[in-house]
Amino acid sequence: MKVAFVLGTTAGGTLRHVQMLAAGAAVRGVPAVVCGPADHRLDFRFGEPEFVDQSGDTFPGDVRVYEGLGPAHPGAAPVTFETVQFGDRPSVRDGLAVLRLRQVLARHQPDVVHAHGLRAGALAALALTLATRPSRAALPLVVTVHNAPPAGGVNATVYQGLQSLAARSAAVVLCVSGDLEDRMRRAGARDVRRALVPPYTPAATAQDPDTAPASPDTVRQELGAGDRPLILAVGRLAPQKDFGTLIEAARGWQDRSPVPLLAIAGSGPQQAELTAAAAPLGGSVVLLGQRSDVPSLLAAADLFVLPSRWEGQPLILQEALRAARPIVATRVGGTPDLTGEDAAVLVPPQDPAALTAAVVRVLDDGVLATRLAEAAEARARTLPSPNTAVEAALTIYRELAAEPQPLPS
């Protein structure tokens, strides 16, 4: 069996998920081709150069990328990257991407195509109508929906069309949350299932294993927290994550003594806007920029906050659960599925007053904070591992590859 992954312009969790699936397939002897923008080529360098261990066995790429996905073995398969240049947003240039994807699929002859995102799914569906094999009615298409489409504006209309095309063309649609499952069923998907998206960091990009993580006291000293409560948020500085509402909520605890320190780790297009919003609060809100030591930050934090307008299976929330942190989060998307009602205080989105009240409640109630931390640790034990997620995907691939697929309607 051979799998083709289609990846649009993306980063963060979606990129890590495709890296996990490609590497996990490779160590199980399943060749993969990843089709995506040139900027992602270095993210999938599993096939070169070859790695030879002391026994003389040869493996594709740097064997460290396979940590956590099972040991590499002599039957490990290559992962190939093919450039398919998607633009930043839907445009007429996507037609060129469809033609290029058609050529790649015709050359590599995969047994299953797995596209990630509505746009990648729709463009893959168009390419597949032009790239059928004589021996099969059509290549089976799997589409994973990682995010909700825009709710308004011109892009909302475009994405509604992409959603319909992806839903009706896919043999299986995988969704990261229940609300997306309902949406894709309404759009005409015939087989909708829950995606498993656990945290995964390729060892080649992980922190140096020889470097011990900083202690919580060291991190707190670096941030200037001292004895103040340390509230941590992590994510891309983009509207979906809604750190603006969190900074507004921070105004509501400025009269506390000592004033808590809110630290926000991440980078993104709202950097300047959020910096300006935080300025009147002085040193009680700090924007840390992109950090590679998030586990150390979590270990040092008294409270983790996720103020997003929407989430699927947020990787940072899973990391906070594994770190056994008290959590305050918005009741959106797949967040309640991860936390349940016991491992987080859940509040409405875009409500700074509710966010302030929840944070203050946890800071003031040590019994509640302990109960949340213990529940987070318990929930973490139920989260899927990368191995579980890879095996689940491969089961679907084998299922579809064994059955002739109808042409997309």
N, C-alpha and C positions, 0 to 999 in steps of 0.2 A: 504494500500500500504506500502511496505517496500523497502528501497533503500540500495544498497551496494556501497560504495565508495572505489576505489582502488587508493592508493597513493604510489608512489615510494620514492626513497631517495631524499628528497627535503626540502626546507626551504623557508623563505620569503613569497612572494606573493602567490605562489601555496598552501603552507601549510595553510595560513590564509584563502584562498578561500574555501578550503575543510572544515576547521573549521566553517566557516560561513554557508555553505550549510548544514552541519550536524546539527548545532545548530538551524538553521532556520527551518529545517524539524522537529526537535524535538518539538519546541514550537507550531507547527501546527499539532501535533499529528501523525507525520509520523516517524515510527521507522527507525533507520539507523544502519548499521554495517560498520565500517571503517576498511579496510584491508591494512596494511602497516608495515614498519619496526618497530621493538620493540622500537627504540629510540623515536618514535612519540606517544607511548602509553599515556604519561602524557599530551599530547596536546589534547586528546579526552577523558577526564575523566568526561564527562557530566553525566554518568549514576550512579556514586557513589561518596560519599554517598548520600542518599536521603536528600532533603531539605524540611522542613515543615515551612510554614509561619504562621503568627498569626491567620489566619482563620482556620488553621488545614489542608489546602490543601497540598498535597505532590507532589513535583516536582522532576524530576531526576537531580542529580548533583547540582552544585553550580549555583543558579538561575542567578547570575551576568553574566554568559557567554551569556545570552540571551539579554543583553542590546542592543538596536538598532534593534532588530529583532522581536519586538512585545512582549507583555506580556506573560509570561508562564501561563498556566492554568491547571486545573485538568486533561485535556486530553493530556498533554504533554507526549511525548514518549521517551523511552530510546535511548541512543547512545552507541553501543557496539564496543569495539576495538578488532580486531583479528590480531595477529602477522602473517604477510607474509613477510619473510625476503628477500627483493630485495637486490642485491649487489650494489656497487657504480657505476658499469658500466656493460654493457652486457657481459655475460659469460655463460658457460655451466651450472652453478649453477642456472640459471634462470629456468631450467627445474624443479627443486625442488620447486621453488616458484609457478610455474604453478600448480603442483600437490597439493600443500598446498592450493592455492586459490580455486581450484576445490572442495576440501573437505569443505572449509568454506562456499562456495556458496551452496553446496548441503545441508549443515546443516541448514543454515539460510533461505534458500528459498526466496531470495529477488524477487521483481517484476521487478526491473530495476537495472542495474549495470552502475555506472558512474566512468570511469577511467580518471585519470589526468596525461597527458603527453603521448608522443608517445610510450615509452617503457611500461608503465603501461597499455596503451590501447592494445598493441599487445599481452602482456602476458595475459590480461583479455580475449582477443578474443580466445586465445588457450585454456584457462581454460573453457570457455563457450562451446566450441565444445565438451567438455567432461562432462558437467554438465547440460544438457538440462532436462527439466521436462516432464513427460509423457503428461501433459495437455497442453503443449505449444510447438511450433516448436523450439523455442530458447528463452533464456532470452534476452531482448533488451539491447544493449550496447550503451552507450553514451560516447564519448571520447572528452575531452577538451584538445586542443593543446595550451600550454602556452608559448612555446619557439620554435624558429627555430632550426632545427637539425644542427649538425656540417657540415661545408661547404667543408671540405677536410679531407684526411687521411683515415685510416682503419675504424674509427668510422662512417665516412660519409656513407660508403657502408652498414654497419650494420644498421644504422638508416634509410637508404632508404628502406631496407626490412621491418623494423618495421613500417615505415610510410605507406607502401603499405598494410600491414596486417591490421593495425588499420583502415585505410581509407575504405577498402573493407568490413570489418567486422562490423563496427559501423552502427547502425540505424540512428544516428545523430552525426555529428562531429561539435563541437563548437570551434571556433578559436578566439584568442584575437586580431587579426589584419587582414586587407584585404589581405596582401601578403600570410599569412598562409592559408586563405580561398582558394586562387587561387592554392596554392601548393597541398592542400588536394583534391580539385576537380580533378586536374591532376592525382593524385594518385589513383583515382577511388571512392572517397566518393560520395554517392548518395544523401545525404541531409546535406548541410553545412550551418551553421548559425553563427552569431556573439555571442561570449560569453560576458557576463556582469561580470566584475571583479572590483567591487568597493573596496575602502579601508575598512578594517575591523580589529579591534583589540579586541579580547575577553576581556571582562571586568576583568576577573580573572588575566590577564597579563598586563592590562593597568596601567597607572600611578595612584597612590593613589588619589582618587577624593578629599580627604581632604587636599592634598598638592597643593597649588596654583602654577601655572607655573611661572617660573622666568620671570621678565620683560625683554624687549629687551635691556635696558641699562645694566641690570645685566649680561645678556648673553654676550654682547659685552665686558664688563669689564673682565669677566672670560676668554674670548678668547684673550684678549689683542688687540682688534680691535681699541679701542679709536675712533678717528674721521676718521679712514681709511674706504674706501668702504669694506664691508664684502661680499665676494662671497662664496656661500654655494653649496656643492655637497654632496649627500647622496646615499649610495648604498653599495653592497657587493664589496669588493676589489678583483675583478675577471676580467679576460680579457674582457668579454662582456661589462662591464661598462666603460672600456677604460679611467680610471683616469690617465693613463700614458700620453695620449694625452693632457688631461687637464693640467697636471703639465708642460708639454712642452709648452703649450699655455701661461702659467703664466710667462714664460721667456720674453714674448713679452710685458708685461706691467710693467716690473721692473724699467723702466726709468720714471714712473709717480710719481708725488709728491702730496699727499703721496702715497706710494706703497700700492695697495689693499691687503687685507688679504684673501687668499683662504683657506677655512676650509673644509676638507673632512671627513664626518662622516661615519663609517662603519668598518667592519672587514672582513677578508677573506684571501685566499691563497697568494695574492700579497702584503701583508703587508710589508714584508722586502724589496721587489723590489721597491715599491712606496716610502717607507721611504728613500731609497738610492737616488732615482730620485729627491726627494724634498730637500735633504740636501744642495745642492749648492745654493738654493734659500733662505737659512737662515730662518728667522722667518716669511717670507711672505707666506709660505705654511705650514699648520699644519694638521696632521692626528689625528683626535679626537678619533678614535676607535669607538666601538659600543656605541650608545647613546639611552637613553630612552626618551629624551626630544626634539625629532625632531620638534614638533610644535613650541616650544620656539626658536629653532635655526632658523626656517623659519621666525618667526616673527621678529627676529633681523637682518636678512640678507637684504642687498640691492639688491641682485641679486641671483637667483638660476640657476645652470647650470647642464644639463644632457648630458654628452658627449658620450653616449653609442653607441656601434657598431650596436646593435639591441635591440628593446624593443617591447613588446606587448601592454598591457595597464598598464604601470608602476604606481604602487600605489604611489610612492613618487612624481611623476609628478602630480597626482590627488591631493595630499596633497598640493603641491606648488600652484596649481590653486586655491584651497580653501583658501589658505593663502594670495591670491592676490599678489603674488610676480612677479616682472618682470622675465622673463624666457628666457634663451638661451638654445637651445637643438639641437640635431642632427636630421636630416630628415631621420628617419629610422622606419621601422615597423609601429606600431600603434600610434607613437607619434604625427604625424600630425593630425590624427583623433581626438585626445584629445585636442590639442591646436588650431587647425585651423591655418590659416595664420595670425591671428590677436593677439593671446595670447602668442606668443613666436617668437623670432628671430631664424629661423631654418637654420642650416648650414650642409654641407656634413660631414659624419663621418670620423674619422681618419685624420682630416685636422687641425693641430694646428694653422696654420696661419689664417684660416677662423674663428676658435673659438676665437682667440685673437681679431680679428677685430670686431666680434660681441659683445664681452664683453665690449671692449673699447667704442664702439658705444653707448651701453646702458648707461654706466657710464657717458658719456659725454653729453648725450641728455636727460635732465630731462623730456621734453615733451614726448619723446618716452617711457621712463621708466613709466611714469604715464599712458600712453595709454595702455602699456602692462599689467600693474597691473589691470586696470579697465576691460580690455578684459578677463584677467584670472578669475577675480571674476564673470564675466558674464558667461564664459564657465563652471565654477564650478557649477552654478545653473542648468546646463543641465545634470550633471553627474548622473548616477543611484545610488540609495541608496542600502544598503544591503537588505532591504525588497524587493525592486524591483527585484534584482538579484535572491533572493530565490524564489520568486513567478514565475519568468520566468523559472527557472530550474524545479520547481514542475509541471508547466504546461506541459513541455516536458515529464517528467516522467509519468504523468497521460495519456498523449496522447499515449505514447508507450506501457504502461501497458494495455491499452484497446484494442490494436491491436496485433494479432498473428504476430510474427516476423519470417522471413525466416531464415534458417540455414545459417551461414557465408559461402560464396563461396570460 
